[in-house]
Amino acid sequence: MALPQSALSELLEAFRAGEGVDLVRESVRVALQELIELEAAERIGAAPYERTEERVTERNGHRPRMLTTKAGDVELRIPKLRKGSFFPIILEPRRRIDQALYAVVMEAYVQGISTRSVDDLVEAMGGTGVSKSEVSRICAGLDETVGAFRTRALDHVEFPYVYLDATYLHVRNAPGKGGQVVSMAVVVATGVTATGEREILGLDVGDSEDEVFWRAFLLSLKQRGLTGVKLVISDQHAGLVKALKRAFQGVAHQRCRVHFARNLLAHVPKGQADYVAAAFRMIFAQPTPEDVDAAWDKTRDELATRFPKLGPLMDGAKAEVLAFTGLPREHWRKIWSTNPLERINKEIKRRSRVVGIFPNAAAVIRLVGAVLIDMHDEWIAGDRHYLSEGSMAKLYKTSDTEPVAAIESSDM
């Protein structure tokens, strides 16, 4: 590939500067960046500032992406498009030459496998062996990448829908084999943009029932620029509910209907569980908000007659479980529960199963963060929107005229 004049000039300037510049790494960066720009031009149908009949969209700035190469870490700039999405082939998740190698090293590292065993694993994959210092370097590189992802700005677009959920992993709470193994919550936030695309918003590890933990997590999202939130979809973790009242006052809260159904069934004899579950599901098969509301009340009365404990439970949860009815009908199936996060949690569990017990919370964030970055890139690179732009336009019309149950302030 022959570099264009602009790229050659940039490289020449780096050579002239000399001092403090890694010339090999800079050469790699310039070449890779040129490959990305070339692929983007093919995708768009025109080079920058070029007018052609084949053009299908326009550039809309860039987003940074760190890539680990044999020449070192290089920061690349991925073009964003006004219409559609673009993610270069050379950066596609799981297609980088070193990705599988680094994953094996990391999995071995977090399990405490000896350096000799790590070498054997790497050599089995065609590598040349890794020393302790090399493992440390890889960890530091991944920590930097995951850290940048977790703290990136979120002010590039509004996120009307935000999903929050937790899954649990085993973590040693003190260094060494003598530390106690505890179950810790891995909390993940995802969002749907104003144009119907999905992004991973945040990740943290802590106690899912601790209000202080949840409040710090939610406030960090807002401090990074999260705006335009109209509905938060989550389970009813005690700490989360209290934190939402402080951090997202005035925002509607959708209590996950799947988790609430499980709460109902916990108060029903096993022989009657199928009957109660079927009756509850019928509520959500109704076509209009009015029909859903009426079905809820009818089902509540019928179930309370046979199972008195269910009446108060349904009365207290109605506003939050039915919050979705104040939003576009096309969105209901994707916003009335946290099920859209199930694939994420399953992938986290699958990867974590290899590790078993994590040595510390930092190791959890390192591995789970890498999983989430891959998912995020897949979503950004995909051509399909999670929710159509047309239905998202209805969201803003609906929310201006039909209020939904909002989170109230609390001094609890």
N, C-alpha and C positions, 0 to 999 in steps of 0.2 A: 504494500500500500504506500503510495506516494503522499506525503503530507502536504497540505496546501501551504501557500505562502504565509498566511496568518499564523498557523501552527509552528512553522519553521522559525518565524520571527520571535514567537514567544519562547521557543526553546533556545534560540540564540541569545536572547536577553538573559535567560537563566544561566547560561554558560558564561556570559560576560560578568554577571554578578559574582559568580564563583563562590565566594566566601559564605559559609552557612547553608549552602544549597546542595542537596544530594542530587547530583546530576543524573545518575542512573534512575532514581525514583522519579525525578521530574520528567525524564524522557518517557518513562512508562505512563505517567499520568497524561501527558500531552497526547500520546498515541491512543490511549484508551478513550480519552475525551473526544478525539476526532472520530473514532469508530462510533461512539454514541451519537454524535451530531450527524454523521452520515446516515445511520439507521433512522434517526428521527426525520431527516429530510425525505427519506423514502416513504416513511409512514405518512408524513404530511402531504407529500407531493410537491414540495418546493423547499429550497434552501432558505436560510434567513434573508429577509428583504427581497426575495425573488417572487415575481408574479407569474403564475402558470395556470393553465386551464385544468391541470390535474390536482391542484390544491384542494384538500378536503377539510382542512381546519387550520388553525393558527397557533403559534407558540404563545405561552402565557407564563413566562418566567422559568425558573429552575428550582429544583429542590436538591439539597446536598445528599450524598451517599458515600460512606467510607468503604473502600474495598481493600482487603488484605491481599498483597501480592508477594512474590518472592523478593521483590525489590523494596518491600516495606509497605506501610499503609499509605494509600493515596486517596485524596478527597476528590470525588467526581461530581459533576453537575448534571442532573437528569432533567431534560426539557419537560415542562408541563404543557398540556394542550387545553385550548379553550373548549373543545368538544372531543369527547372520547378520552382515552388514556394511553400512556406509552410507558413501557419499561423495557430497557435494552436487553437483548439476548445475552450479552456477556455478563449481566448481573442477575439473571433470572435465578430465583431460589433453587438451591440444590443442583445448579449446573456449573457452579464454580469448581475448578479443579481441586482446590484445597478444602472444599466444604466438608466432604465426607471424612477426610483425614482429620481435620480439626475436631469434628464431632466425636470421633472415636477417642481422641486424646482427652477431650473434655469429660466424656463419660467415664473413662478410666480414672481420670484425675479425681473427680468428685466421689468415686467409690473408694478412694484410697489405695488403688492398685499400685504395686511397686513400679519403679521406673523401668526395671527390666521387663515387666509384663507389658508396660506401655510400649516399649520398644518392639516387643514381639507382635503386638497388635498392629502397630504402624507398618512394620516390615511386611506383615501378611497382606496389607493393602497396597504394597508396592512402594512404601516410603523407605526412609533411610534410618529410622530410629530417632528418638527424641530424648533429650536430656531434661533434668529437672528445671534448668534455667529456661529451656525452650517451652516447657509446659507453663511455667510462670509467665513467659512472654505472651503465649497464646491466651492465657487467662486475662492478662492485663488488656490485651487487644480487644477481647470480647467484652470485658467490663466497660471499656471506653465506648464501644459501639452500642451496647445495650443502654448504657447511661445516657448517651446522646439521644437515643430513641425515646427513652422514658421522660426526658426533660425537653423535648422539642416543642416549639411553639404550636399552638392549636388555633391561632387567630386567622388562619387563611380562609376559613369558611365557617358558617354557622352549623351547629349540630343539634337539630330539633329533637332527635331521639338519642338517649343515652342508656345503655344497658350495663348493669352492674351484677356481678356474680362472684361466687367464691368456690374454689375446690380445695381439697386438703391433702397435704403431703407430710411425710415424716421427716423431721429435722432434729439434729442433735443440738441442744441448746448450750453446749459448752465444748471447747476444743478437746480433742482426744477421745479415746474410746470410753472414758469414764463419764462423759456427759450424758444427761438424761435425754431420751428420745421423746419428742412431743409432736403432736399434730398441729400444724400451723396452716392458716388459711392463705391461699394465693388468690388475691382479688384482681380481677381484670375488668377494665372499662372499655367498652366499644361504643362507637357512635355511628349514626346515619347522617350524612351531610344534607344540606338543603337541596342538593340535586339528586339525592337518592343513593349515593355511594357509601360504602362502609370503610371505617378506619379503626385500628386499635388505638385507644386513647391513653391508657395507662396501665400500670402493673405495680403491685406492692405485696409484701408479705407481712402478716400480723395476725391479730385476734379478731375474727369476724364479729364478735359480740361486743367489742370495745368501741364506744362512741368516739373517744379521742382519736383512735386510729382511723376510723372512717372519716371523721371530720377533716383530719389532716390530708387524707387522700383526696377527698372531694375539693377541698380548698386549693390543693396543688393543681388540679385540673383547671380551675377557674383562673388561678394566677398565671397559668401557661396560655391563657387566652380563650378558654372554652366559653362560648356565648351562644345565644339563641336557643337554649334548651327549653323545650315545651313539655316533654314527658320523660321521666326517669322510670325504667323498667327494672325491677329487682325482686328478690325474695324479701321476706319480712325479718331479716336479722335485726335484733333489738338495737344494737349499736348503730346500724345503718339508718334505721328509721329515725332515730333521734338526731343523727348527724344531718340527714336530709332536711329536717326542719330548720336547721341553722344555716346550712350552706346553700340550699336551693329553695329558699322561701318563695312562694308564688308559683312554683313549677308543679305541674301535675305529676302524681305518682301512680304508676301501674303496678299493683301487687301481682306477682306471677300467679296465674290461675292454676298452673300445674302444682306448684308447691302448696297453694291453699287447698286444693282438692285432697292432697295427701294429709293435710291437717284435719280435714273433715273426716276422712276415712279412719283416722286414728281413734275416733270416738264412736265407731260403728262396729258391731260384731262382724267377724270375718265372713260369715255366711250371707250378710247383707251388703257387703262391700260393692259387688257388681251392680246391684240395684241403685245404690246411692251414686256411684260413679256415672252410671248411664243417665240418671236424672239430672245430675249436675252438668254433664256435657250438653244436654239438650238446650240449656240456657244459651249457649254460645252458637247454636245453630240457627238462631233467629236472624231475620234480615235487616231489621232496623233497630236503632237505639231504644225506641219505645217498646218494641217487642221483647228485647233483651231484658229491659227493666221489669216488664210485667212477668216474664218467665221466671226471673229471679225471685220475685215475691211469691209467685205461685209455688215454686219448688221449695222455697224456704218454709212455707206453711205446711206443705205436705210432709217434708222431712222432719220438721219440728214435732209434728203429731206423733211420729213413731220414735224419733230420737231427740228428746227435749234439749240435749246439749247443743245440737246443731243450730237451733234458732238464734241464740245470742251470738254465736260465731259468725253466722251469715249476716246478721244485722250490723255487726261491727266492721265487717270487711267489705260490705257492698260497694261503697264509694270508690275504694281503691282497686278492687278486683274488676269493676266495670268502668274504670277511667278510660279505657280504649274506645268506648262508644261515642265519645265526644270528638273523635278524630276520623279521617276518611275511611270509608268501608273497605277500600282496597288494602289498607294497612293492618286491619284487625288481626289477621292470623300471625303477623310478624311482630306485633307489639303487645299482645295480651299475655305473653309469657317470656321467660328468659331462655326458651328453647334455642333461639339462634346462637346462644353461647355454648350449646352442648358439644358441637364439633370441636370448639376450642378446648373445652375441658377434657374431652376424650383424647385429643392429641397431647395435651399436657400430661395426662395420666400415662399414656403409652410411652412417651419419652422418659418419664420419671420412673417407670417400672424397672428400667434398666439400672437406674441408680440405687433404688431401694430407699436408703436413708441418706439424706443430704447432710454434709458435715456442718453447714451453717446456712443462714438465710441468704447470704451473698451468693452461695452456689446455686440456690433455688432461682434467684433472680437472673443469674447468668444463663442457666439452661432454658428456663421458661421464657426469658426475654428473647433468646435466639429463635425459639419456636414462634413467638408472636411476631417477630420481625419478618420471618418467612411468610406467615399468613398475611400480614399487612401488605407485603409486596405483591402477593398473589391477588389480593383484592384491588389494589391500585392498578395493577397491570390488566385486570380483566375488562372485557368489553361490555359485560352486562351490568346494569345497575341493580342494586339490591331492591330498591323501590323506584318505580318509574318517575321521570321528571314531571309528567302530567299529574300523577297522583300527589307528588310533593307540592305542586302548585295549589292543589285543593286543600292541602294541610293548612296553608297560610290563610286561605279564605275561610276555612272552617273554624280555625282557632280564633279568628277575629270576631266571629258571630256566635259561636256555641262554646261557652266555658266548660271546662272539665274540672274535676275535683283537684284543687291546688294544695300543695304542701303549705301548712300554716306555720307561722313562727312559733318558737318555743324557747322557754328559758330553762328547760329541764336539764 
